[in-house]
């Protein structure tokens, strides 16, 4: 009888706990906030003194001819702005990290990290007076072009891997359609 009372009390206590439990929040936002953050950042009035020196768009390849040809090095005031711009860009990148870790394939997310690291090192070089603005703009555009090419190759490789998986499934007699999406550390695949 005591055992029955203890079990009944335990069940009652647990049912109360279950009722008080909140459903888990969605894992992350379905939008990468990095893009909007960078757009707002690059339009910020505080960076006006740099607008004629470096491309403040997300496409450094769009720097003007004058920017690519600029042989000057940053003044102390411009160095302070470059330092702040780098810190603000990194904050934008970090704001989107959870999204990329959840929704973007790991190899492509790593490529974004690689590109940001290269730009940070490049910014340190111009900050230290090792580069002119023209050299900085040229190298930044080269970094972006190379990163775009690597991401394109990775996307194609990932697409082929998913297609090979689908072909294998189809070849074993299970005529089905498999769709996969990136989730924390792997893929979540569903087969019709």
Buried (B, 14 or more C-beta within 10 A) or exposed (E): EEEEEEEEEEEEEEEEEEEEEEEEEEEBEEEBBBEEBBEEBBEEEEBEEBEEBBBBEBEBBEBEEEBBEBEEBBEEEBBEBBBBBBEBBBEBBEBBBBBBBBBBBBBBBBBBEBBBEBBBEBBBEBBEEEBBBBBBBBBBBBBBEBBBEBBEEBBEEBEEEBEEBBEEBEEEEEEEEBEBEBEEEEBEBEEE
